């Protein structure tokens, strides 16, 4: 009995590095857009709504950073 194997060469070298860099850049841009949208939504809330969420206007940037990137500032 005969078996036919098909092996596809994986992409290596410069093409893979460019692809990874492009993917990283697109991910960062997407995260930044989500951060800006989150910050804009929080800024639209009145002080009472922010207080209900346990937030103050001075901490909106930190809250948006934590929500999108998971980092505390």
PDB file of N, CA, C and O in Angstrom:
ATOM      1  N   UNK A   1       0.838  -1.167   0.000  1.00  0.00           N
ATOM      2  CA  UNK A   1       0.000   0.000   0.000  1.00  0.00           C
ATOM      3  C   UNK A   1       0.894   1.244   0.000  1.00  0.00           C
ATOM      4  O   UNK A   1       1.921   1.283   0.677  1.00  0.00           O
ATOM      5  N   UNK A   2       0.497   2.233  -0.751  1.00  0.00           N
ATOM      6  CA  UNK A   2       1.301   3.433  -0.884  1.00  0.00           C
ATOM      7  C   UNK A   2       0.620   4.603  -0.181  1.00  0.00           C
ATOM      8  O   UNK A   2      -0.598   4.768  -0.249  1.00  0.00           O
ATOM      9  N   UNK A   3       1.423   5.397   0.484  1.00  0.00           N
ATOM     10  CA  UNK A   3       0.907   6.590   1.159  1.00  0.00           C
ATOM     11  C   UNK A   3       1.514   7.817   0.506  1.00  0.00           C
ATOM     12  O   UNK A   3       2.712   7.864   0.227  1.00  0.00           O
ATOM     13  N   UNK A   4       0.698   8.773   0.277  1.00  0.00           N
ATOM     14  CA  UNK A   4       1.193  10.026  -0.277  1.00  0.00           C
ATOM     15  C   UNK A   4       1.182  11.073   0.833  1.00  0.00           C
ATOM     16  O   UNK A   4       0.150  11.333   1.452  1.00  0.00           O
ATOM     17  N   UNK A   5       2.305  11.647   1.065  1.00  0.00           N
ATOM     18  CA  UNK A   5       2.412  12.704   2.072  1.00  0.00           C
ATOM     19  C   UNK A   5       2.609  14.036   1.371  1.00  0.00           C
ATOM     20  O   UNK A   5       3.401  14.166   0.438  1.00  0.00           O
ATOM     21  N   UNK A   6       1.877  14.997   1.843  1.00  0.00           N
ATOM     22  CA  UNK A   6       2.033  16.343   1.314  1.00  0.00           C
ATOM     23  C   UNK A   6       2.490  17.219   2.465  1.00  0.00           C
ATOM     24  O   UNK A   6       1.773  17.382   3.453  1.00  0.00           O
ATOM     25  N   UNK A   7       3.655  17.769   2.340  1.00  0.00           N
ATOM     26  CA  UNK A   7       4.171  18.644   3.387  1.00  0.00           C
ATOM     27  C   UNK A   7       4.307  20.034   2.817  1.00  0.00           C
ATOM     28  O   UNK A   7       4.924  20.249   1.774  1.00  0.00           O
ATOM     29  N   UNK A   8       3.729  20.947   3.512  1.00  0.00           N
ATOM     30  CA  UNK A   8       3.800  22.332   3.069  1.00  0.00           C
ATOM     31  C   UNK A   8       4.895  23.037   3.854  1.00  0.00           C
ATOM     32  O   UNK A   8       4.943  22.958   5.081  1.00  0.00           O
ATOM     33  N   UNK A   9       5.743  23.704   3.158  1.00  0.00           N
ATOM     34  CA  UNK A   9       6.825  24.430   3.823  1.00  0.00           C
ATOM     35  C   UNK A   9       6.233  25.604   4.591  1.00  0.00           C
ATOM     36  O   UNK A   9       5.411  26.359   4.073  1.00  0.00           O
ATOM     37  N   UNK A  10       6.662  25.736   5.810  1.00  0.00           N
ATOM     38  CA  UNK A  10       6.161  26.849   6.611  1.00  0.00           C
ATOM     39  C   UNK A  10       6.881  28.122   6.216  1.00  0.00           C
ATOM     40  O   UNK A  10       8.027  28.108   5.767  1.00  0.00           O
ATOM     41  N   UNK A  11       6.183  29.201   6.394  1.00  0.00           N
ATOM     42  CA  UNK A  11       6.748  30.494   6.052  1.00  0.00           C
ATOM     43  C   UNK A  11       7.806  30.860   7.087  1.00  0.00           C
ATOM     44  O   UNK A  11       7.547  30.794   8.289  1.00  0.00           O
ATOM     45  N   UNK A  12       8.965  31.235   6.640  1.00  0.00           N
ATOM     46  CA  UNK A  12      10.038  31.589   7.562  1.00  0.00           C
ATOM     47  C   UNK A  12      10.729  32.843   7.083  1.00  0.00           C
ATOM     48  O   UNK A  12      10.488  33.325   5.976  1.00  0.00           O
ATOM     49  N   UNK A  13      11.579  33.356   7.923  1.00  0.00           N
ATOM     50  CA  UNK A  13      12.422  34.468   7.534  1.00  0.00           C
ATOM     51  C   UNK A  13      11.722  35.803   7.580  1.00  0.00           C
ATOM     52  O   UNK A  13      10.885  36.065   8.444  1.00  0.00           O
ATOM     53  N   UNK A  14      12.084  36.634   6.637  1.00  0.00           N
ATOM     54  CA  UNK A  14      11.625  38.009   6.608  1.00  0.00           C
ATOM     55  C   UNK A  14      10.116  38.113   6.448  1.00  0.00           C
ATOM     56  O   UNK A  14       9.488  38.979   7.058  1.00  0.00           O
ATOM     57  N   UNK A  15       9.533  37.252   5.645  1.00  0.00           N
ATOM     58  CA  UNK A  15       8.080  37.292   5.443  1.00  0.00           C
ATOM     59  C   UNK A  15       7.321  37.076   6.732  1.00  0.00           C
ATOM     60  O   UNK A  15       6.318  37.744   6.983  1.00  0.00           O
ATOM     61  N   UNK A  16       7.784  36.155   7.549  1.00  0.00           N
ATOM     62  CA  UNK A  16       7.140  35.882   8.830  1.00  0.00           C
ATOM     63  C   UNK A  16       7.306  37.059   9.781  1.00  0.00           C
ATOM     64  O   UNK A  16       6.370  37.413  10.497  1.00  0.00           O
ATOM     65  N   UNK A  17       8.475  37.662   9.795  1.00  0.00           N
ATOM     66  CA  UNK A  17       8.718  38.813  10.662  1.00  0.00           C
ATOM     67  C   UNK A  17       7.845  39.994  10.263  1.00  0.00           C
ATOM     68  O   UNK A  17       7.291  40.673  11.128  1.00  0.00           O
ATOM     69  N   UNK A  18       7.716  40.244   8.983  1.00  0.00           N
ATOM     70  CA  UNK A  18       6.868  41.338   8.510  1.00  0.00           C
ATOM     71  C   UNK A  18       5.416  41.063   8.853  1.00  0.00           C
ATOM     72  O   UNK A  18       4.692  41.963   9.279  1.00  0.00           O
ATOM     73  N   UNK A  19       4.993  39.836   8.671  1.00  0.00           N
ATOM     74  CA  UNK A  19       3.624  39.462   8.998  1.00  0.00           C
ATOM     75  C   UNK A  19       3.345  39.645  10.488  1.00  0.00           C
ATOM     76  O   UNK A  19       2.287  40.153  10.862  1.00  0.00           O
ATOM     77  N   UNK A  20       4.276  39.238  11.333  1.00  0.00           N
ATOM     78  CA  UNK A  20       4.109  39.382  12.780  1.00  0.00           C
ATOM     79  C   UNK A  20       4.093  40.851  13.182  1.00  0.00           C
ATOM     80  O   UNK A  20       3.298  41.253  14.032  1.00  0.00           O
ATOM     81  N   UNK A  21       4.958  41.650  12.582  1.00  0.00           N
ATOM     82  CA  UNK A  21       5.000  43.077  12.894  1.00  0.00           C
ATOM     83  C   UNK A  21       3.713  43.765  12.464  1.00  0.00           C
ATOM     84  O   UNK A  21       3.190  44.614  13.185  1.00  0.00           O
ATOM     85  N   UNK A  22       3.207  43.408  11.307  1.00  0.00           N
ATOM     86  CA  UNK A  22       1.960  43.985  10.823  1.00  0.00           C
ATOM     87  C   UNK A  22       0.799  43.593  11.724  1.00  0.00           C
ATOM     88  O   UNK A  22      -0.051  44.423  12.047  1.00  0.00           O
ATOM     89  N   UNK A  23       0.765  42.329  12.130  1.00  0.00           N
ATOM     90  CA  UNK A  23      -0.287  41.872  13.040  1.00  0.00           C
ATOM     91  C   UNK A  23      -0.212  42.626  14.367  1.00  0.00           C
ATOM     92  O   UNK A  23      -1.241  43.036  14.905  1.00  0.00           O
ATOM     93  N   UNK A  24       0.985  42.810  14.893  1.00  0.00           N
ATOM     94  CA  UNK A  24       1.168  43.529  16.151  1.00  0.00           C
ATOM     95  C   UNK A  24       0.709  44.978  16.018  1.00  0.00           C
ATOM     96  O   UNK A  24       0.046  45.505  16.911  1.00  0.00           O
ATOM     97  N   UNK A  25       1.055  45.612  14.921  1.00  0.00           N
ATOM     98  CA  UNK A  25       0.656  46.996  14.681  1.00  0.00           C
ATOM     99  C   UNK A  25      -0.858  47.125  14.575  1.00  0.00           C
ATOM    100  O   UNK A  25      -1.446  48.053  15.131  1.00  0.00           O
ATOM    101  N   UNK A  26      -1.486  46.202  13.865  1.00  0.00           N
ATOM    102  CA  UNK A  26      -2.945  46.229  13.731  1.00  0.00           C
ATOM    103  C   UNK A  26      -3.619  45.991  15.080  1.00  0.00           C
ATOM    104  O   UNK A  26      -4.638  46.615  15.374  1.00  0.00           O
ATOM    105  N   UNK A  27      -3.071  45.102  15.901  1.00  0.00           N
ATOM    106  CA  UNK A  27      -3.631  44.833  17.224  1.00  0.00           C
ATOM    107  C   UNK A  27      -3.521  46.063  18.121  1.00  0.00           C
ATOM    108  O   UNK A  27      -4.461  46.394  18.844  1.00  0.00           O
ATOM    109  N   UNK A  28      -2.375  46.739  18.074  1.00  0.00           N
ATOM    110  CA  UNK A  28      -2.201  47.951  18.886  1.00  0.00           C
ATOM    111  C   UNK A  28      -3.162  49.047  18.444  1.00  0.00           C
ATOM    112  O   UNK A  28      -3.725  49.747  19.286  1.00  0.00           O
ATOM    113  N   UNK A  29      -3.357  49.208  17.148  1.00  0.00           N
ATOM    114  CA  UNK A  29      -4.285  50.214  16.646  1.00  0.00           C
ATOM    115  C   UNK A  29      -5.706  49.884  17.073  1.00  0.00           C
ATOM    116  O   UNK A  29      -6.459  50.778  17.461  1.00  0.00           O
ATOM    117  N   UNK A  30      -6.079  48.618  17.007  1.00  0.00           N
ATOM    118  CA  UNK A  30      -7.411  48.190  17.432  1.00  0.00           C
ATOM    119  C   UNK A  30      -7.607  48.439  18.923  1.00  0.00           C
ATOM    120  O   UNK A  30      -8.654  48.937  19.337  1.00  0.00           O
ATOM    121  N   UNK A  31      -6.609  48.097  19.727  1.00  0.00           N
ATOM    122  CA  UNK A  31      -6.695  48.339  21.169  1.00  0.00           C
ATOM    123  C   UNK A  31      -6.825  49.827  21.470  1.00  0.00           C
ATOM    124  O   UNK A  31      -7.591  50.218  22.351  1.00  0.00           O
ATOM    125  N   UNK A  32      -6.078  50.666  20.737  1.00  0.00           N
ATOM    126  CA  UNK A  32      -6.151  52.105  20.961  1.00  0.00           C
ATOM    127  C   UNK A  32      -7.536  52.643  20.621  1.00  0.00           C
ATOM    128  O   UNK A  32      -8.062  53.501  21.330  1.00  0.00           O
ATOM    129  N   UNK A  33      -8.127  52.142  19.540  1.00  0.00           N
ATOM    130  CA  UNK A  33      -9.479  52.586  19.182  1.00  0.00           C
ATOM    131  C   UNK A  33     -10.485  52.190  20.256  1.00  0.00           C
ATOM    132  O   UNK A  33     -11.385  52.966  20.577  1.00  0.00           O
ATOM    133  N   UNK A  34     -10.342  50.992  20.811  1.00  0.00           N
ATOM    134  CA  UNK A  34     -11.228  50.552  21.890  1.00  0.00           C
ATOM    135  C   UNK A  34     -11.006  51.416  23.126  1.00  0.00           C
ATOM    136  O   UNK A  34     -11.965  51.779  23.807  1.00  0.00           O
ATOM    137  N   UNK A  35      -9.750  51.747  23.421  1.00  0.00           N
ATOM    138  CA  UNK A  35      -9.436  52.627  24.554  1.00  0.00           C
ATOM    139  C   UNK A  35     -10.106  53.983  24.378  1.00  0.00           C
ATOM    140  O   UNK A  35     -10.730  54.495  25.308  1.00  0.00           O
ATOM    141  N   UNK A  36      -9.978  54.571  23.182  1.00  0.00           N
ATOM    142  CA  UNK A  36     -10.582  55.892  22.934  1.00  0.00           C
ATOM    143  C   UNK A  36     -12.101  55.830  23.042  1.00  0.00           C
ATOM    144  O   UNK A  36     -12.716  56.739  23.600  1.00  0.00           O
ATOM    145  N   UNK A  37     -12.713  54.775  22.520  1.00  0.00           N
ATOM    146  CA  UNK A  37     -14.168  54.626  22.606  1.00  0.00           C
ATOM    147  C   UNK A  37     -14.601  54.474  24.060  1.00  0.00           C
ATOM    148  O   UNK A  37     -15.602  55.058  24.473  1.00  0.00           O
ATOM    149  N   UNK A  38     -13.854  53.693  24.838  1.00  0.00           N
ATOM    150  CA  UNK A  38     -14.171  53.506  26.254  1.00  0.00           C
ATOM    151  C   UNK A  38     -14.049  54.824  26.997  1.00  0.00           C
ATOM    152  O   UNK A  38     -14.929  55.175  27.783  1.00  0.00           O
ATOM    153  N   UNK A  39     -12.979  55.551  26.763  1.00  0.00           N
ATOM    154  CA  UNK A  39     -12.777  56.840  27.421  1.00  0.00           C
ATOM    155  C   UNK A  39     -13.874  57.828  27.043  1.00  0.00           C
ATOM    156  O   UNK A  39     -14.382  58.546  27.904  1.00  0.00           O
ATOM    157  N   UNK A  40     -14.242  57.874  25.769  1.00  0.00           N
ATOM    158  CA  UNK A  40     -15.309  58.780  25.336  1.00  0.00           C
ATOM    159  C   UNK A  40     -16.634  58.442  25.999  1.00  0.00           C
ATOM    160  O   UNK A  40     -17.368  59.342  26.407  1.00  0.00           O
ATOM    161  N   UNK A  41     -16.950  57.161  26.111  1.00  0.00           N
ATOM    162  CA  UNK A  41     -18.199  56.754  26.761  1.00  0.00           C
ATOM    163  C   UNK A  41     -18.195  57.134  28.235  1.00  0.00           C
ATOM    164  O   UNK A  41     -19.204  57.604  28.759  1.00  0.00           O
ATOM    165  N   UNK A  42     -17.080  56.934  28.896  1.00  0.00           N
ATOM    166  CA  UNK A  42     -16.997  57.303  30.312  1.00  0.00           C
ATOM    167  C   UNK A  42     -17.108  58.812  30.496  1.00  0.00           C
ATOM    168  O   UNK A  42     -17.721  59.274  31.458  1.00  0.00           O
ATOM    169  N   UNK A  43     -16.524  59.582  29.587  1.00  0.00           N
ATOM    170  CA  UNK A  43     -16.580  61.036  29.692  1.00  0.00           C
ATOM    171  C   UNK A  43     -17.982  61.578  29.456  1.00  0.00           C
ATOM    172  O   UNK A  43     -18.296  62.679  29.907  1.00  0.00           O
ATOM    173  N   UNK A  44     -18.824  60.835  28.762  1.00  0.00           N
ATOM    174  CA  UNK A  44     -20.201  61.263  28.517  1.00  0.00           C
ATOM    175  C   UNK A  44     -21.083  61.115  29.751  1.00  0.00           C
ATOM    176  O   UNK A  44     -22.126  61.762  29.849  1.00  0.00           O
ATOM    177  N   UNK A  45     -20.671  60.263  30.700  1.00  0.00           N
ATOM    178  CA  UNK A  45     -21.484  60.028  31.892  1.00  0.00           C
ATOM    179  C   UNK A  45     -21.440  61.242  32.816  1.00  0.00           C
ATOM    180  O   UNK A  45     -20.435  61.948  32.888  1.00  0.00           O
ATOM    181  N   UNK A  46     -22.555  61.472  33.525  1.00  0.00           N
ATOM    182  CA  UNK A  46     -22.566  62.556  34.501  1.00  0.00           C
ATOM    183  C   UNK A  46     -21.888  62.089  35.788  1.00  0.00           C
ATOM    184  O   UNK A  46     -21.599  60.905  35.961  1.00  0.00           O
ATOM    185  N   UNK A  47     -21.641  63.047  36.691  1.00  0.00           N
ATOM    186  CA  UNK A  47     -20.906  62.741  37.913  1.00  0.00           C
ATOM    187  C   UNK A  47     -21.618  61.709  38.782  1.00  0.00           C
ATOM    188  O   UNK A  47     -20.971  60.888  39.432  1.00  0.00           O
ATOM    189  N   UNK A  48     -22.932  61.750  38.793  1.00  0.00           N
ATOM    190  CA  UNK A  48     -23.679  60.793  39.612  1.00  0.00           C
ATOM    191  C   UNK A  48     -23.511  59.363  39.082  1.00  0.00           C
ATOM    192  O   UNK A  48     -23.319  58.427  39.858  1.00  0.00           O
ATOM    193  N   UNK A  49     -23.584  59.206  37.770  1.00  0.00           N
ATOM    194  CA  UNK A  49     -23.397  57.877  37.176  1.00  0.00           C
ATOM    195  C   UNK A  49     -21.982  57.360  37.421  1.00  0.00           C
ATOM    196  O   UNK A  49     -21.781  56.178  37.697  1.00  0.00           O
ATOM    197  N   UNK A  50     -21.006  58.261  37.315  1.00  0.00           N
ATOM    198  CA  UNK A  50     -19.627  57.863  37.590  1.00  0.00           C
ATOM    199  C   UNK A  50     -19.466  57.434  39.045  1.00  0.00           C
ATOM    200  O   UNK A  50     -18.770  56.462  39.338  1.00  0.00           O
ATOM    201  N   UNK A  51     -20.115  58.166  39.959  1.00  0.00           N
ATOM    202  CA  UNK A  51     -20.044  57.810  41.380  1.00  0.00           C
ATOM    203  C   UNK A  51     -20.678  56.443  41.619  1.00  0.00           C
ATOM    204  O   UNK A  51     -20.196  55.674  42.450  1.00  0.00           O
ATOM    205  N   UNK A  52     -21.756  56.136  40.898  1.00  0.00           N
ATOM    206  CA  UNK A  52     -22.384  54.818  41.027  1.00  0.00           C
ATOM    207  C   UNK A  52     -21.423  53.702  40.601  1.00  0.00           C
ATOM    208  O   UNK A  52     -21.470  52.591  41.130  1.00  0.00           O
ATOM    209  N   UNK A  53     -20.563  54.014  39.647  1.00  0.00           N
ATOM    210  CA  UNK A  53     -19.576  53.038  39.174  1.00  0.00           C
ATOM    211  C   UNK A  53     -18.309  53.035  40.033  1.00  0.00           C
ATOM    212  O   UNK A  53     -17.409  52.219  39.832  1.00  0.00           O
ATOM    213  N   UNK A  54     -18.256  53.952  40.984  1.00  0.00           N
ATOM    214  CA  UNK A  54     -17.074  54.046  41.838  1.00  0.00           C
ATOM    215  C   UNK A  54     -15.928  54.781  41.169  1.00  0.00           C
ATOM    216  O   UNK A  54     -14.763  54.562  41.501  1.00  0.00           O
ATOM    217  N   UNK A  55     -16.259  55.653  40.225  1.00  0.00           N
ATOM    218  CA  UNK A  55     -15.240  56.393  39.484  1.00  0.00           C
ATOM    219  C   UNK A  55     -15.379  57.884  39.720  1.00  0.00           C
ATOM    220  O   UNK A  55     -16.438  58.371  40.115  1.00  0.00           O
ATOM    221  N   UNK A  56     -14.293  58.602  39.474  1.00  0.00           N
ATOM    222  CA  UNK A  56     -14.282  60.056  39.507  1.00  0.00           C
ATOM    223  C   UNK A  56     -13.667  60.526  38.200  1.00  0.00           C
ATOM    224  O   UNK A  56     -12.890  59.800  37.579  1.00  0.00           O
ATOM    225  N   UNK A  57     -14.007  61.724  37.783  1.00  0.00           N
ATOM    226  CA  UNK A  57     -13.509  62.225  36.493  1.00  0.00           C
ATOM    227  C   UNK A  57     -11.989  62.181  36.396  1.00  0.00           C
ATOM    228  O   UNK A  57     -11.442  61.967  35.315  1.00  0.00           O
ATOM    229  N   UNK A  58     -11.316  62.381  37.504  1.00  0.00           N
ATOM    230  CA  UNK A  58      -9.850  62.390  37.467  1.00  0.00           C
ATOM    231  C   UNK A  58      -9.262  61.003  37.204  1.00  0.00           C
ATOM    232  O   UNK A  58      -8.088  60.891  36.852  1.00  0.00           O
ATOM    233  N   UNK A  59     -10.057  59.951  37.370  1.00  0.00           N
ATOM    234  CA  UNK A  59      -9.551  58.604  37.171  1.00  0.00           C
ATOM    235  C   UNK A  59     -10.066  57.913  35.928  1.00  0.00           C
ATOM    236  O   UNK A  59      -9.928  56.697  35.793  1.00  0.00           O
ATOM    237  N   UNK A  60     -10.661  58.672  35.013  1.00  0.00           N
ATOM    238  CA  UNK A  60     -11.244  58.051  33.819  1.00  0.00           C
ATOM    239  C   UNK A  60     -10.186  57.440  32.903  1.00  0.00           C
ATOM    240  O   UNK A  60     -10.381  56.350  32.365  1.00  0.00           O
ATOM    241  N   UNK A  61      -9.069  58.143  32.726  1.00  0.00           N
ATOM    242  CA  UNK A  61      -8.013  57.593  31.862  1.00  0.00           C
ATOM    243  C   UNK A  61      -7.481  56.279  32.419  1.00  0.00           C
ATOM    244  O   UNK A  61      -7.260  55.320  31.681  1.00  0.00           O
ATOM    245  N   UNK A  62      -7.280  56.252  33.731  1.00  0.00           N
ATOM    246  CA  UNK A  62      -6.783  55.022  34.360  1.00  0.00           C
ATOM    247  C   UNK A  62      -7.789  53.890  34.230  1.00  0.00           C
ATOM    248  O   UNK A  62      -7.415  52.743  33.986  1.00  0.00           O
ATOM    249  N   UNK A  63      -9.079  54.218  34.394  1.00  0.00           N
ATOM    250  CA  UNK A  63     -10.120  53.195  34.283  1.00  0.00           C
ATOM    251  C   UNK A  63     -10.188  52.643  32.861  1.00  0.00           C
ATOM    252  O   UNK A  63     -10.354  51.438  32.671  1.00  0.00           O
ATOM    253  N   UNK A  64     -10.061  53.517  31.864  1.00  0.00           N
ATOM    254  CA  UNK A  64     -10.096  53.066  30.471  1.00  0.00           C
ATOM    255  C   UNK A  64      -8.860  52.229  30.136  1.00  0.00           C
ATOM    256  O   UNK A  64      -8.965  51.220  29.439  1.00  0.00           O
ATOM    257  N   UNK A  65      -7.699  52.642  30.629  1.00  0.00           N
ATOM    258  CA  UNK A  65      -6.476  51.860  30.408  1.00  0.00           C
ATOM    259  C   UNK A  65      -6.596  50.474  31.018  1.00  0.00           C
ATOM    260  O   UNK A  65      -6.213  49.481  30.400  1.00  0.00           O
ATOM    261  N   UNK A  66      -7.131  50.409  32.233  1.00  0.00           N
ATOM    262  CA  UNK A  66      -7.281  49.115  32.890  1.00  0.00           C
ATOM    263  C   UNK A  66      -8.291  48.240  32.161  1.00  0.00           C
ATOM    264  O   UNK A  66      -8.097  47.030  32.039  1.00  0.00           O
ATOM    265  N   UNK A  67      -9.375  48.854  31.673  1.00  0.00           N
ATOM    266  CA  UNK A  67     -10.412  48.084  30.984  1.00  0.00           C
ATOM    267  C   UNK A  67      -9.898  47.482  29.678  1.00  0.00           C
ATOM    268  O   UNK A  67     -10.237  46.348  29.342  1.00  0.00           O
ATOM    269  N   UNK A  68      -9.092  48.226  28.951  1.00  0.00           N
ATOM    270  CA  UNK A  68      -8.644  47.767  27.632  1.00  0.00           C
ATOM    271  C   UNK A  68      -7.339  46.974  27.708  1.00  0.00           C
ATOM    272  O   UNK A  68      -7.229  45.888  27.138  1.00  0.00           O
ATOM    273  N   UNK A  69      -6.361  47.522  28.411  1.00  0.00           N
ATOM    274  CA  UNK A  69      -5.032  46.916  28.419  1.00  0.00           C
ATOM    275  C   UNK A  69      -4.765  46.054  29.646  1.00  0.00           C
ATOM    276  O   UNK A  69      -3.802  45.288  29.671  1.00  0.00           O
ATOM    277  N   UNK A  70      -5.613  46.177  30.664  1.00  0.00           N
ATOM    278  CA  UNK A  70      -5.426  45.396  31.875  1.00  0.00           C
ATOM    279  C   UNK A  70      -4.308  45.899  32.762  1.00  0.00           C
ATOM    280  O   UNK A  70      -3.807  45.167  33.616  1.00  0.00           O
ATOM    281  N   UNK A  71      -3.911  47.162  32.560  1.00  0.00           N
ATOM    282  CA  UNK A  71      -2.848  47.723  33.395  1.00  0.00           C
ATOM    283  C   UNK A  71      -3.424  48.799  34.294  1.00  0.00           C
ATOM    284  O   UNK A  71      -4.351  49.517  33.920  1.00  0.00           O
ATOM    285  N   UNK A  72      -2.865  48.896  35.470  1.00  0.00           N
ATOM    286  CA  UNK A  72      -3.290  49.932  36.401  1.00  0.00           C
ATOM    287  C   UNK A  72      -2.259  51.037  36.369  1.00  0.00           C
ATOM    288  O   UNK A  72      -1.055  50.787  36.436  1.00  0.00           O
ATOM    289  N   UNK A  73      -2.741  52.256  36.267  1.00  0.00           N
ATOM    290  CA  UNK A  73      -1.845  53.397  36.177  1.00  0.00           C
ATOM    291  C   UNK A  73      -1.760  54.107  37.495  1.00  0.00           C
ATOM    292  O   UNK A  73      -1.047  55.103  37.614  1.00  0.00           O
TER     293      UNK A  73
END
